[in-house]
């Protein structure tokens, strides 16, 4: 009896183990985990009317990236990229590097780094992998550089070149509407970078069901873009990362209490900047300077942040600005004054542990903000400084990508959105009456 029980137990454990391998993606030759489950489990093969393949939690997100002509992406990086084999799609071999002299354009370059990460076939530790079979995909990535298109084709709105930006949006929308996979979900399982506040501005309402990658929600209606379906991604910092921040006494070596250097005339909530300029005058340990972004001013701002305990991050034309991420990689504790800001990766990172927050109303009380900052002890500041050094790598965009860097954090956020996206798709398919929640 005991022998039979042991045999039964062994058989049960073997069956359980095999079932685990199948449900988590299976094993390929040499014990390497595979991506396409259809070769392992026949009932997962599907057509347009099939059930959605469950998203795995123990392996990379499977992403189908459309092969678009280069005019939709890397051709905008420079003329030579447009002229080189302009009709073929981008591959790992012909992917051009992000231009080093791109200036402020790099702030919203998340679209480039997301595409590049999917082209990196041999990168280990990636949160997302590209699949060649759309039926095996968890989501679909649209590599249209909408932010770069705005920055390249007539930024001042009235420039005739804006017609190029508009036409690119018309063409990409036509392309998507012809895709059976877009039609199947009405675009809900498509990921579209739209990081610049003015990106895709002519036709963004036509893609509002998709998972949008944004900087904030300042220029979007709540119906069109929101935290439930979309992802807040960090700007790419303009200042160089402070890699050798190894002072024996960082608290006292940073002699400035509060630092700000940037444009003081802004729209919307950003009008607070001009008001703060008046309020913060007269404090010897506060540096508040109006400045425009040039090569020299960026270097001066970087030095200022590295020699300051706290860096002021007021709202700009929209609730967010790149200054926050420059402060993080400079290990200068951010002081955030923006009532409607949304922050990247906030389900994984507690910004209260390495940032200070003031409402606009609080910040405009004369002397209040400086008084509160002076109350923060050296020990507390050192805790925040050390934590900034620990988490700064989450805000680095790079190629090839590295574990838990900015682009991998973004793909992890996309994975979090997949269940609700699938709920919406499956529910929409079975409804026979208008949706009563709308």
QUIWO-V744298 format. One line per field, one symbol per residue. burial: + if it has 9 or more other C-alpha atoms within 8 Angstrom, else -. Layout:
burial->???
This chain:
burial->--------------------++-++++------+-+++--+----+--------++---++++++--++++++++++---++---+---+----+---------++++++++++++++++-----++++++--+-++++++++++++++++-+++------+--++-+++-++---+---+++-+-+++++++++++-++--+----+-++++++++------+++--++++++++++++-+-------++--+++++++++-+-++-+++++++++-++-----+++--+-----+++-++-+++++++++++++++++++-+++++++++++++++--+++-+--------+++-+++-+++---++-----------+++++-+++--++++++---++-++++++++++++-++--++-+++------------
